[in-house]
Amino acid sequence: MALRAVISPLYALGVCPHTALTMFPSVDGRLANLAILLASFIVIISLKRFITNRQKKLPPGPVPLPLIGNVLSLNTKEPWLTYTEWAAVYGDLFFVRLLGQEIVVINSQHVAETLLDKRSRIYSDRPHIATLEPFGWSDVFVFTSYGDEWRLSRRLFHQTFRPDSALKFRPIQIKQAREMIVNLIDDPQHYHSHFATFSSSVAMSVTYGYQTSPRDDPLVRIVENALAIGLKVMTPEKAILLKIFPFLLKLPDWCWGSSIKRDARTSTNCMREMSDVPFQYAQDHMVENSALGRFSMVAENLQRIEKQDQTSRSLFEGALKKAATTAIVGSYETTTSVVMTFALAMVLYPDVQRRAQAEIDSVVGQDRLPTFEDRTSLPYIESILRETLRWQPVVPLGVPHVTTGDDTYDGYFIPKGTTVMYNAWGMSRDEKRYPDASHFRPERFLDVNGALTDDNPAGYVFGFGRRACPGQYAGDASLWSAIVTMLATVEFSSVKDSQGKVIEFTPQFTTGITRAPMIFPCNLSSRSRTYSELVNVF
């Protein structure tokens, strides 16, 4: 009763204490009420910054409420939807406040390239995400602040995954794609698991020299467990509550709201296991893999620093572990999600599948399976890959940047310390660029002659500037090998009930820093001409 009396004035102000639950669903309701009450006092310090900047012309945006800003107007579960709606009102660059956090949202590829690419000196840092350290995600250098540690980790990553080096992965990418087909045909019900194994297999081999099992691989399960919690809370919108109230991590286990601490502890343990176990495998099997001609990023770099002093070796190993962990997180989550999106599209748009298979049959013929040498001769397959990236962007708001200095764009002032987000979802829904944007239409990337246009969503899906995804070339090749091999060998179709009627469904998606289709009704069957050939391969 006392707590209700304390928070009742908030309702009079139009503030719903339970909004906190949508930002961090593990928070107990009563503790969230108290948290919002305390927030009303703590975020007053943000007014100082507001007063400092009020004489300067900030980008337009929705009018913030006192103290709490625009948080009540934001869909914190799917913020990209709200940002896209606001873009229609305020334009390609707008300004919002979430409690004490100032955010600039970019909704145009041109503006993103102008700021994040051409002014990367100012826009290459990352904001502090309060959930990063407590949830054990500090070993993913994607979130690391711009500096020497980040540069070393990225350099090690780039040496392995740069465009010319990524060409060496093509044989294993094709091999793993064909192995995935065997699993899909033998066990179609668990298609998501087979997608995940494929997505992890190339990165595990290249990074650690580890060969994944065709099914139920223990290291793949470790990766799945590690990402299950953290991906949901590794965003500024979800981390706000913990940023303001770090004491939530110190509550005793019996206390309301302590589920945050328990989730953080579980996530940290899983992330540590994901970083340590494969790294130790690479160390233990260096001699064995070298004798077999298997080389990996971890083994090659560890051999390179064997004669360095202990301090230098420790620093180098730390950066190497971050590079390796990032490779696994990126390959597993993004590649699996894109392949799931492709499968969903094939079920919902069977005409696209038929046209794609006709192209493969006409170019490749009946006697073999597609290889990378066929890629330039299969423009419609390429357009399907582009449309898959555009139709349901896997990272709809990218990974946030933060300004390291004041800047001005188009007459608008962008203060130092502002979180900058690029709305890839909004870019993908630009009706002028993509008419009927909600529908899956690969032909939008082909000209009247059937040739590919210059429009490639990879230009905004993989990020911008110095923080663009360094593994995009290897990722692109893995996706192409998976898509073309599946189209050549299997049929995706709707599931029917006992009466022969198609089972209708509404696709559901995971949310967090990434977005992916949840498991949906999907019938997978072999295209008869290929099954015997694939079985003989393995």
C-alpha positions in Angstrom: 0.0 0.0 0.0 2.8 2.4 0.9 4.5 1.7 -2.4 1.3 2.4 -4.3 0.9 5.7 -2.5 4.4 6.7 -3.5 4.0 6.0 -7.2 0.5 7.3 -7.6 1.7 10.8 -8.6 3.4 9.3 -11.6 0.0 8.2 -13.0 -1.1 11.8 -12.6 1.8 12.8 -14.8 0.8 10.2 -17.4 3.8 8.0 -16.6 3.1 4.2 -16.5 5.6 2.5 -14.2 5.1 -0.8 -16.0 6.8 0.7 -19.1 10.0 -0.6 -17.5 8.8 -4.2 -18.0 8.8 -3.7 -21.7 12.3 -2.5 -21.7 13.6 -5.3 -19.4 11.1 -8.0 -19.1 12.9 -9.8 -16.3 12.3 -6.9 -13.9 9.7 -7.6 -11.2 6.7 -5.3 -11.5 7.0 -3.7 -8.0 10.7 -3.1 -8.3 10.1 -1.5 -11.7 7.6 0.9 -10.1 10.3 2.0 -7.7 12.8 2.2 -10.4 10.7 4.6 -12.4 10.1 6.7 -9.4 13.8 7.1 -8.7 14.4 7.7 -12.4 12.2 10.8 -12.2 14.8 12.3 -9.9 18.0 11.0 -11.3 17.5 12.0 -14.9 17.1 15.6 -13.8 20.8 15.9 -14.4 20.1 15.5 -18.1 18.4 18.9 -18.0 21.8 20.5 -17.6 22.8 19.2 -21.0 19.5 20.2 -22.5 19.9 23.8 -21.3 23.4 23.8 -22.7 22.2 22.8 -26.2 18.9 24.5 -26.3 20.3 27.5 -28.1 21.6 25.3 -30.9 19.5 23.7 -33.6 19.2 20.0 -32.8 17.7 17.7 -35.4 13.8 17.6 -35.4 12.1 14.9 -33.5 9.1 14.1 -31.3 8.5 16.4 -28.4 9.9 14.8 -25.2 8.1 14.7 -21.9 9.9 16.3 -19.0 12.5 14.0 -17.4 11.5 10.8 -19.2 11.8 12.0 -22.8 10.2 9.9 -25.5 10.4 6.6 -23.8 6.6 6.2 -23.4 6.1 6.7 -27.2 8.7 4.0 -28.1 8.0 0.4 -28.9 11.0 -0.9 -26.9 10.5 -4.4 -28.1 10.7 -3.4 -31.8 12.0 0.2 -31.7 12.8 0.2 -35.4 9.1 0.3 -36.1 8.6 3.4 -34.1 11.7 5.0 -35.6 10.4 4.3 -39.1 7.1 5.9 -38.3 8.9 9.0 -36.9 11.1 9.2 -40.0 7.9 9.8 -42.1 7.2 12.8 -40.0 10.7 14.2 -39.1 12.8 13.1 -42.0 16.0 11.2 -42.5 17.7 12.5 -39.4 15.9 13.0 -36.1 16.6 13.4 -32.4 15.0 11.5 -29.5 15.5 11.3 -25.7 15.1 8.1 -23.8 15.3 9.2 -20.1 18.8 10.7 -19.9 20.0 9.3 -23.2 20.2 11.4 -26.3 19.9 9.5 -29.6 20.1 10.6 -33.2 18.5 8.1 -35.6 19.6 8.0 -39.3 17.0 6.7 -41.8 18.8 7.2 -45.1 21.7 5.3 -46.6 23.0 8.6 -48.0 23.0 10.3 -44.6 24.6 7.3 -43.0 27.4 7.2 -45.5 28.0 10.9 -45.1 28.3 10.7 -41.4 29.5 7.2 -40.5 31.7 6.7 -43.5 33.1 10.1 -44.5 33.2 11.4 -40.9 34.3 8.2 -39.3 36.8 10.0 -37.1 33.9 11.3 -35.1 31.4 8.4 -35.4 33.5 5.3 -34.9 33.1 4.8 -31.1 30.5 2.8 -29.3 28.2 4.0 -26.5 28.4 2.4 -23.1 25.7 -0.4 -23.1 25.0 -1.1 -19.4 24.2 -4.8 -20.1 27.5 -5.5 -21.9 29.9 -6.3 -19.0 27.3 -7.8 -16.6 26.1 -10.2 -19.3 29.6 -11.3 -20.3 29.7 -9.7 -23.8 32.9 -7.8 -23.4 34.7 -10.5 -25.5 32.7 -9.5 -28.6 34.8 -6.7 -30.0 31.9 -5.4 -32.1 30.9 -3.5 -28.9 34.4 -2.5 -27.8 35.2 1.2 -27.6 37.3 2.6 -30.4 40.9 2.4 -29.4 44.1 0.3 -29.5 42.4 -2.8 -28.2 39.7 -2.6 -30.8 42.2 -1.9 -33.6 44.3 -5.0 -32.7 41.3 -7.3 -32.5 39.9 -6.0 -35.8 43.3 -6.3 -37.5 43.6 -10.0 -36.5 40.1 -10.6 -37.7 40.6 -8.7 -40.9 43.8 -10.7 -41.7 41.7 -13.9 -41.8 38.4 -12.6 -43.2 39.4 -9.9 -45.7 38.1 -10.4 -49.3 41.2 -12.1 -50.8 41.6 -14.4 -47.7 37.9 -15.3 -47.7 38.3 -16.9 -51.2 40.1 -19.7 -49.4 36.9 -20.7 -47.6 34.9 -21.5 -50.7 35.6 -25.2 -50.8 34.5 -25.7 -47.2 31.5 -23.5 -47.7 30.3 -25.6 -50.6 31.1 -28.8 -48.7 29.2 -27.7 -45.6 26.3 -26.5 -47.7 26.0 -30.0 -49.3 26.3 -31.7 -45.9 23.5 -29.5 -44.7 21.3 -30.7 -47.5 21.8 -34.4 -46.5 20.7 -33.4 -42.9 17.7 -31.5 -44.2 16.5 -34.4 -46.3 17.1 -37.0 -43.7 15.7 -34.9 -40.8 13.6 -32.0 -42.2 11.8 -31.3 -39.0 14.9 -29.9 -37.3 15.8 -27.5 -40.2 16.7 -24.7 -37.8 19.3 -26.9 -36.1 20.8 -27.8 -39.5 21.0 -24.2 -40.5 22.8 -23.3 -37.3 25.3 -26.1 -37.7 26.1 -24.9 -41.3 26.4 -21.3 -40.1 28.9 -22.3 -37.4 30.9 -24.9 -39.3 32.8 -22.6 -41.6 33.7 -20.1 -38.8 34.7 -22.9 -36.4 37.0 -24.5 -38.9 38.6 -21.2 -40.0 38.9 -19.7 -36.6 39.8 -22.7 -34.4 40.6 -25.6 -36.8 37.6 -27.4 -35.4 35.4 -29.7 -37.6 31.8 -29.7 -36.5 29.7 -32.8 -36.3 26.9 -33.0 -38.9 24.3 -33.0 -36.1 24.1 -32.0 -32.4 27.6 -30.7 -32.3 28.6 -29.9 -28.7 30.3 -26.6 -29.5 27.4 -25.4 -31.6 25.1 -26.1 -28.6 27.5 -24.0 -26.5 27.1 -21.1 -28.9 23.3 -21.4 -28.9 23.2 -21.3 -25.1 25.5 -18.4 -24.9 23.5 -16.2 -27.3 20.1 -17.1 -26.0 20.0 -14.4 -23.3 22.4 -11.7 -24.3 21.1 -10.9 -27.8 17.8 -9.8 -26.3 19.3 -7.1 -24.0 22.3 -5.9 -25.9 20.6 -2.7 -27.1 20.4 0.9 -25.7 16.6 0.7 -25.4 16.8 -2.5 -23.3 19.8 -1.4 -21.3 18.4 1.9 -20.1 17.0 0.6 -16.8 20.3 -1.1 -15.8 22.2 2.0 -16.8 20.2 4.1 -14.4 20.0 1.5 -11.6 23.1 -0.6 -11.5 22.2 -1.7 -8.0 19.8 -4.2 -9.6 22.8 -6.4 -10.1 23.5 -6.5 -6.3 20.1 -7.5 -5.1 19.9 -10.8 -3.1 18.5 -13.7 -5.0 15.3 -13.8 -2.9 14.5 -10.1 -3.7 12.0 -9.0 -6.3 13.8 -8.0 -9.5 16.8 -10.3 -8.8 16.1 -12.2 -12.0 18.2 -9.6 -13.8 21.2 -10.6 -11.8 20.5 -14.3 -12.3 20.1 -13.8 -16.1 23.4 -11.9 -16.1 25.2 -14.6 -14.2 23.9 -17.3 -16.5 24.8 -15.3 -19.6 28.3 -14.6 -18.3 29.0 -18.2 -17.6 27.7 -19.3 -21.0 29.7 -16.6 -22.8 32.9 -17.5 -20.9 32.4 -21.1 -22.0 31.9 -20.1 -25.6 35.1 -18.1 -25.6 37.3 -20.5 -23.6 36.4 -24.0 -24.8 37.1 -23.6 -28.6 40.1 -21.4 -27.9 41.5 -24.2 -25.7 40.7 -26.7 -28.4 42.8 -24.7 -30.9 45.7 -24.5 -28.5 45.6 -28.3 -27.7 45.4 -29.4 -31.3 47.9 -27.0 -32.9 50.5 -29.7 -33.7 47.9 -32.2 -34.8 46.0 -29.8 -37.1 49.3 -28.5 -38.6 50.3 -32.0 -39.5 46.9 -32.5 -41.2 47.3 -29.3 -43.1 44.5 -27.6 -41.2 45.3 -24.0 -40.4 43.2 -21.6 -38.2 43.3 -18.0 -37.2 44.0 -18.9 -33.5 46.7 -21.4 -34.1 48.6 -19.3 -36.7 48.6 -16.2 -34.4 49.6 -18.2 -31.3 52.6 -19.6 -33.1 53.5 -16.2 -34.3 53.8 -14.8 -30.7 55.5 -17.8 -29.0 58.8 -15.9 -28.5 57.2 -12.7 -27.2 57.4 -11.8 -23.5 54.6 -12.8 -21.2 53.0 -9.3 -21.0 52.9 -8.9 -24.8 51.6 -12.4 -25.2 48.8 -11.9 -22.7 47.7 -8.7 -24.5 47.8 -10.3 -27.9 46.0 -13.4 -26.7 43.2 -11.3 -25.2 42.7 -9.5 -28.5 42.9 -12.8 -30.4 40.2 -14.3 -28.2 38.0 -11.4 -28.8 38.5 -11.7 -32.6 37.7 -15.4 -32.5 34.7 -15.0 -30.3 33.3 -12.3 -32.5 33.8 -14.5 -35.6 31.7 -17.2 -34.0 28.9 -14.9 -32.7 28.7 -13.1 -36.0 28.6 -16.2 -38.2 26.2 -18.1 -36.1 23.6 -15.5 -35.4 23.5 -13.5 -38.7 24.0 -16.4 -41.1 21.5 -18.6 -39.4 18.9 -15.8 -39.3 19.3 -14.9 -42.9 19.0 -18.6 -44.0 15.8 -18.8 -41.8 14.5 -15.7 -43.6 15.3 -17.3 -47.0 13.4 -20.5 -46.0 10.4 -18.5 -44.9 10.3 -16.6 -48.2 10.4 -19.8 -50.2 7.4 -21.1 -48.3 5.4 -17.9 -48.7 6.5 -17.2 -52.3 6.6 -20.5 -54.2 6.7 -18.7 -57.6 10.1 -17.3 -56.6 11.4 -20.7 -55.8 10.2 -22.2 -59.1 11.8 -19.4 -61.1 15.1 -19.8 -59.2 15.2 -23.5 -59.8 14.5 -23.0 -63.5 17.5 -20.7 -63.7 19.8 -23.2 -61.9 18.6 -26.1 -64.1 19.2 -24.1 -67.3 22.7 -22.9 -66.3 24.0 -25.8 -64.3 22.2 -28.7 -65.9 21.2 -32.0 -64.5 24.6 -33.6 -64.0 26.2 -31.6 -61.2 25.5 -29.1 -58.3 26.2 -25.4 -58.4 29.6 -24.0 -57.5 31.0 -20.5 -57.1 32.1 -20.6 -60.7 28.4 -20.4 -61.6 27.7 -17.4 -59.5 28.0 -14.7 -62.3 25.7 -16.8 -64.5 22.9 -16.9 -62.0 21.6 -13.3 -61.6 18.2 -14.3 -60.3 19.8 -16.3 -57.4 21.9 -13.2 -56.7 18.7 -11.1 -56.6 17.1 -13.6 -54.1 20.1 -13.1 -51.8 19.8 -9.3 -52.0 16.1 -9.5 -51.4 16.5 -11.8 -48.4 18.9 -9.3 -46.8 16.5 -6.4 -47.5 13.1 -8.1 -46.8 13.8 -8.8 -43.1 17.0 -7.1 -42.0 18.7 -9.3 -39.4 20.2 -6.3 -37.4 17.4 -3.8 -38.0 19.1 -0.9 -36.1 22.7 -2.0 -36.6 25.0 -1.6 -33.7 24.9 1.9 -32.2 27.7 4.4 -32.6 28.5 7.4 -30.4 30.0 10.7 -31.3 33.4 11.6 -29.9 33.0 15.3 -30.7 30.4 17.9 -31.7 29.3 17.8 -35.3 27.0 19.7 -37.6 25.0 18.2 -40.5 22.6 20.1 -42.8 22.5 22.9 -40.3 21.7 20.6 -37.3 23.9 20.3 -34.3 24.9 16.8 -33.1 26.4 17.0 -29.6 29.4 15.0 -28.5 28.4 11.8 -26.7 25.2 11.4 -28.7 24.2 7.8 -29.5 23.8 7.4 -33.3 21.7 4.6 -34.7 21.1 3.8 -38.4 17.7 2.4 -39.1 18.4 -0.4 -41.6 14.8 -1.5 -41.2 13.6 2.0 -42.3 16.0 2.0 -45.2 14.6 -1.4 -46.4 11.1 0.0 -46.2 11.7 3.1 -48.4 8.7 2.9 -50.8 10.4 5.2 -53.3 13.3 2.9 -53.5 11.5 -0.4 -52.9 7.8 -0.2 -54.0 5.6 -2.6 -52.2 8.5 -3.0 -49.7 6.8 -5.5 -47.4 6.6 -8.2 -50.2 9.5 -10.5 -51.2 10.2 -9.5 -54.8 13.8 -10.4 -56.0 13.1 -8.9 -59.5 13.4 -5.5 -58.0 17.2 -5.9 -58.3 17.1 -6.8 -62.0 16.8 -4.4 -64.9 14.7 -4.9 -68.0 17.4 -7.1 -69.5 17.5 -9.4 -66.5 20.9 -8.1 -65.4 21.6 -7.1 -61.8 21.2 -3.4 -60.9 23.7 -1.4 -58.8 21.3 -1.5 -55.8 22.7 -3.9 -53.1 21.2 -3.9 -49.6 24.6 -5.2 -48.3 25.6 -1.5 -48.5 23.5 -0.8 -45.4 22.8 -4.2 -43.9 26.5 -4.8 -43.0 27.1 -1.5 -41.4 29.0 1.7 -42.1 32.4 3.2 -41.7 35.2 1.7 -39.6 32.7 -0.3 -37.7 31.2 -2.1 -40.7 31.1 -5.9 -40.4 34.6 -7.1 -41.3 33.3 -10.6 -42.0 30.8 -9.6 -44.6 32.7 -11.1 -47.6 32.9 -14.5 -46.0 29.3 -14.2 -44.8 28.1 -13.3 -48.2 29.8 -16.3 -49.7 28.4 -18.6 -47.1 24.9 -17.3 -47.7 25.2 -17.7 -51.4 26.5 -21.3 -51.1 23.6 -22.2 -48.8 20.9 -20.6 -50.9 22.0 -21.9 -54.3 22.6 -25.4 -52.9 19.2 -25.6 -51.2 17.4 -24.3 -54.3 19.2 -26.9 -56.5 18.4 -29.8 -54.2 15.3 -29.4 -52.1 11.7 -28.1 -52.3 10.3 -25.8 -49.7 6.5 -25.9 -49.4 3.6 -25.2 -47.0 2.5 -27.8 -44.5 -1.0 -29.2 -45.1 -3.4 -30.7 -42.6 -5.1 -34.1 -42.8 -7.7 -32.7 -45.2 -5.1 -31.5 -47.6 -5.6 -27.8 -46.7 -2.6 -25.5 -46.3 -1.9 -24.6 -42.7 -1.9 -20.8 -42.6 0.4 -19.0 -40.1 1.6 -15.6 -39.2 5.4 -15.4 -39.1 6.8 -14.6 -35.6 10.2 -13.0 -35.1 12.8 -12.9 -32.3 13.7 -9.4 -31.1 16.8 -7.8 -29.6 19.9 -6.6 -31.3 19.1 -9.2 -34.0 15.8 -10.2 -35.5 15.1 -13.6 -37.0 12.1 -15.8 -37.9 11.0 -18.2 -35.2 10.5 -21.8 -36.3 7.5 -22.0 -38.6 5.5 -24.8 -40.5 7.7 -25.9 -43.3 7.7 -28.9 -45.5 11.1 -29.9 -47.0 11.5 -32.6 -49.6 14.2 -33.7 -52.0 14.4 -32.8 -55.7 14.8 -36.4 -56.8 17.6 -35.9 -59.3 20.1 -34.8 -56.6 19.6 -37.0 -53.5 21.6 -40.0 -54.5 24.4 -37.8 -55.7 24.6 -36.0 -52.4 24.5 -39.2 -50.4 27.5 -40.4 -52.4 29.4 -37.2 -51.7 29.5 -38.0 -48.0 
